[in-house]
């Protein structure tokens, strides 16, 4: 009788160990790589959009020409759009939109 109880307990422990081993994500798994790319594109776009909006607000309150805060706001908008694209899985397009948004913000900074 005690042998039956021991096998049930050990079988349950082995199953739990197998389940926890499957929960660990493999870095070579294509789904994991795609998920990481989506998070990276979304996070980078959101961060750059917030930075662009903060710079636009700071430039509006200063004595900069009107083109400067407009460039920052437009660049921030394109970075926010890139974050949206990244969240939908369009990571290559999101990268190029991010680059374009940052370039617009840098160009606007040259007019200051």
Secondary structure as GFF3:
##gff-version 3
##sequence-region A 1 112
A	DSSP	alpha_helix	2	23	.	.	.	ID=ss1
A	DSSP	alpha_helix	30	61	.	.	.	ID=ss2
A	DSSP	alpha_helix	66	87	.	.	.	ID=ss3
A	DSSP	alpha_helix	91	110	.	.	.	ID=ss4
###
